[in-house]
């Protein structure tokens, strides 16, 4: 795969998922924009945007998701912002 590892605060067009398990896993990925609460307040998600769909990551392998559509627009809009994250979670 061409490209370089970057921080979540930069614009990106792909997300690489790595599975260290001895069995395949199914995951979904979201790009999250967080608010910036006052001291003592809890941080809340302001915007959650799916990146791709249900993705199988093979045992001891990787999968690459293209960031397109709404996810691409969210990255372009929020990159460089102070509070974003990318989360993968197990799904069916």
Secondary structure in CASP SS format (residue, H / E / C, confidence):
PFRMAT SS
TARGET T0000
AUTHOR 0000-0000-0000
METHOD secondary structure of the structure
MODEL  1
X C 1.00
X C 1.00
X C 1.00
X C 1.00
X C 1.00
X C 1.00
X C 1.00
X C 1.00
X C 1.00
X C 1.00
X C 1.00
X C 1.00
X C 1.00
X E 1.00
X E 1.00
X E 1.00
X E 1.00
X E 1.00
X C 1.00
X C 1.00
X C 1.00
X C 1.00
X C 1.00
X C 1.00
X E 1.00
X E 1.00
X E 1.00
X E 1.00
X E 1.00
X E 1.00
X E 1.00
X E 1.00
X E 1.00
X E 1.00
X C 1.00
X C 1.00
X C 1.00
X C 1.00
X C 1.00
X C 1.00
X C 1.00
X C 1.00
X C 1.00
X C 1.00
X E 1.00
X E 1.00
X E 1.00
X E 1.00
X E 1.00
X E 1.00
X E 1.00
X E 1.00
X E 1.00
X E 1.00
X E 1.00
X E 1.00
X E 1.00
X C 1.00
X C 1.00
X C 1.00
X C 1.00
X E 1.00
X E 1.00
X E 1.00
X E 1.00
X E 1.00
X C 1.00
X C 1.00
X H 1.00
X H 1.00
X H 1.00
X H 1.00
X H 1.00
X H 1.00
X H 1.00
X H 1.00
X H 1.00
X H 1.00
X C 1.00
X C 1.00
X C 1.00
X C 1.00
X C 1.00
X E 1.00
X E 1.00
X E 1.00
X E 1.00
X E 1.00
X E 1.00
X E 1.00
X C 1.00
X C 1.00
END
